Amino acid sequence: MKHILNNLPKEAKDKHIENKKYFDKLKKKTPKNLDYVMQDLHNAEFKKTDCLQCANCCKTTGPLFTTADIERISKHFKQKPQQFIDQYLRIDEEQDYVLQSVPCTFLDAENACLIYDFRPKACREFPHTERKKFQQISNLTLQNVSICPAAFNIVEEMKKRLPL
């Protein structure tokens, strides 16, 4: 896994222009079966990908925390939402709540999430490759292929399965 993660930023950068062109075409001419294909690709990839072997998303990026996330997690910690915010979060340049720092405070030494059952929606949905209307999040996907080996593999397989 270490070898894959070391090479991922370069591989993603090498594919960036190709992927951007592909996603631009995808937005203009979206296949009717796109969501079904993405669900299949996502499921197939995550049958062979163990996030606990990687956790690169938790080590290199932080999720957005919605109000619902903050309320759910602070309740788990038996804190008031403002206490949770003060202890763990900051407001970023887009006025969203994000972690004060990465790697994620809630990531343990074995790459497990200490708040897994209560984790933010952004974490539950990452890398967003099974989201409905997938073509609408192409910019997010372009970022995620440089972070997540599974997202990289899904996009490569998608280009084979749905040539444009």
C-alpha positions in Angstrom: 0.0 0.0 0.0 2.9 2.4 0.8 4.2 2.0 -2.8 0.7 2.8 -4.2 0.3 5.8 -2.0 3.8 7.1 -2.8 3.0 6.9 -6.6 -0.6 8.0 -6.5 -0.1 11.8 -6.6 2.2 11.5 -9.7 -0.1 9.0 -11.4 -3.1 11.2 -10.7 -1.2 14.3 -12.0 -0.2 12.4 -15.2 -3.9 11.5 -15.8 -5.3 14.8 -14.8 -5.7 16.4 -18.2 -7.1 13.2 -19.7 -9.6 12.8 -16.8 -10.6 16.5 -17.0 -11.4 16.1 -20.7 -13.3 12.9 -20.0 -15.4 14.5 -17.3 -16.1 17.6 -19.5 -17.4 15.3 -22.1 -19.4 13.3 -19.5 -21.2 16.5 -18.4 -22.1 17.3 -22.0 -23.2 13.8 -22.9 -24.2 11.9 -19.8 -24.9 8.2 -20.4 -28.4 7.2 -19.1 -26.9 4.3 -17.2 -24.1 6.3 -15.5 -25.3 5.9 -11.9 -25.8 2.2 -12.3 -22.3 1.8 -13.8 -20.8 3.9 -11.1 -22.5 1.8 -8.4 -21.2 -1.4 -10.0 -17.6 0.0 -10.3 -17.8 1.3 -6.7 -19.0 -2.0 -5.3 -16.4 -4.0 -7.3 -13.5 -1.8 -6.2 -14.5 -1.8 -2.5 -14.8 -5.6 -2.5 -11.0 -5.7 -3.1 -10.0 -2.4 -1.3 -9.6 -2.3 2.5 -9.7 1.3 3.6 -8.0 0.3 6.9 -4.8 -0.5 4.9 -4.8 3.0 3.5 -6.7 5.8 5.4 -4.9 8.3 3.1 -8.1 10.5 3.1 -7.9 10.7 6.9 -4.2 11.4 6.9 -4.1 14.1 4.2 -7.5 15.8 4.1 -10.3 16.8 6.5 -14.0 16.5 6.0 -16.5 19.3 6.2 -18.7 19.1 9.3 -22.3 19.9 8.9 -24.5 21.1 11.8 -26.0 17.6 12.0 -22.5 16.1 12.1 -21.5 18.4 14.9 -24.7 17.7 16.9 -24.3 13.9 16.5 -20.6 13.8 17.4 -20.9 16.2 20.3 -23.8 14.2 21.7 -21.6 11.1 21.5 -18.9 12.9 23.4 -21.5 14.2 25.9 -20.5 17.8 25.0 -22.4 20.8 23.9 -21.9 21.5 20.1 -19.9 24.6 20.8 -17.5 22.7 23.1 -16.9 20.2 20.3 -16.4 23.1 17.8 -13.9 24.8 20.1 -12.0 21.7 20.8 -11.7 20.2 17.3 -12.9 22.5 14.5 -12.1 25.7 12.8 -13.9 27.7 10.0 -12.2 27.6 6.7 -12.0 30.2 3.9 -15.4 29.0 2.5 -17.0 29.4 6.0 -17.3 25.7 6.5 -16.4 23.8 9.7 -13.3 21.6 9.2 -10.8 19.9 11.4 -8.2 22.2 13.1 -5.5 20.0 11.6 -4.8 16.8 9.7 -4.2 13.9 10.1 -7.7 13.5 11.5 -7.8 13.7 15.3 -10.1 10.7 15.3 -7.8 8.3 13.4 -6.0 5.7 15.6 -2.7 4.0 15.0 -4.3 1.1 13.2 -6.1 3.5 10.7 -9.4 3.0 12.4 -11.8 5.8 13.1 -12.5 6.4 16.7 -15.9 7.9 15.9 -16.8 5.6 13.0 -20.5 5.1 14.0 -20.9 8.9 14.4 -18.5 10.1 11.7 -19.3 13.1 9.4 -21.4 12.6 6.3 -18.5 13.6 4.2 -16.5 10.6 5.6 -19.3 8.2 5.2 -19.7 9.1 1.5 -16.0 9.4 0.6 -14.8 9.0 -2.1 -18.3 9.8 -3.5 -18.0 7.4 -6.4 -21.4 5.9 -5.8 -23.3 9.2 -5.6 -26.3 9.8 -7.8 -25.8 12.2 -10.7 -22.1 11.4 -10.5 -21.3 13.8 -13.4 -22.1 16.8 -11.2 -19.2 16.1 -8.8 -16.4 15.7 -11.4 -14.2 18.5 -9.8 -14.4 16.7 -6.5 -13.6 13.4 -8.2 -10.6 14.9 -9.9 -9.3 15.9 -6.4 -10.1 12.5 -4.9 -8.2 10.4 -7.4 -5.0 11.9 -6.1 -6.0 11.0 -2.5 -7.8 7.7 -2.8 -6.4 4.7 -4.7 -9.9 3.3 -5.0 -11.2 6.5 -6.6 -8.3 6.4 -9.0 -9.0 2.8 -10.0 -12.8 3.5 -10.3 -12.2 6.4 -12.7 -9.7 4.3 -14.8 -12.3 1.5 -15.0 -15.1 4.0 -15.8 -13.2 5.3 -18.8 -12.9 1.7 -20.1 -16.5 0.9 -19.4 -18.0 4.1 -20.7 -15.7 5.4 -23.5 -16.8 8.9 -24.7 
